[in-house]
Amino acid sequence: MVSERNPEGRITNSDLEMAGLLILFLVIEAVCTLKSGHHLALFSDNQPTVHWVRRMASKSSQVAGQLVRALALRMKIRGVSQLTTLHVEGKKNAMTDIPSRSFGSNPAWHCTSDAALLSLYNNKFPLPNQRSWTVFHLNSEIFSRVLAVLRMKDTSMGEWRRLSKIGRFIGPTGASTAELFRWTLTYRVSDTNAASVSSQASQDSP
């Protein structure tokens, strides 16, 4: 890992962000019904990741190049259109910034279990109509493949073509909610305003 103490490292923070975006797409595969021609938008607070996905290539990172190729293959298998990517600063997207710091970097958000994470999310981002969040666990096989790329081990695109069950839900899942994306935008504001905006969004949701 590249750091001040290890400037000659081969893996950068951006490589890890690219791995996270690939995992995000795999989760979408598992939880959504993707059909040919569907358009997807994935947001990231990492500029190189956004650039790599827009170009579907990486000249600066061998690791990112492998991850982008795996993403492109999964998109082709699902038949979805080119991803729309957008850079959003973490501080302007609390719904993803908080879980990324739930491993101890911010003590207030530190979660040691699924139950703790769900409690944090249900408290910070209460869903409309009194619905509750659920957790999705990726299978260890998926993580192993991503880690193999990060460790620069030999991998083949065939391994990404043949995926077993991607993961499973922890807890019950509810019905789809209309206008959910519009609702998520209410949390791209400061903490002092989020509660009032969220309350209004809940009232407006069908």
Protein Blocks (a to p, Z undefined) as FASTA:
>chain_A
ZZfklmmbcbdfklmmmmmmmmmmmmmmmmpccdehiacddddfbfklmmmmmnopafkb
mklmmmmmmmmmmmmmnopacdddddddfklmmklmmmmmmnopamklgcfbfklmmmmm
mmmmccehhiacddddddfklmmmmmmmmnopacdfklmmmccdfbdcedjdddddehkl
mmmmmmmccfklmmmmmmmmmmmpZZ
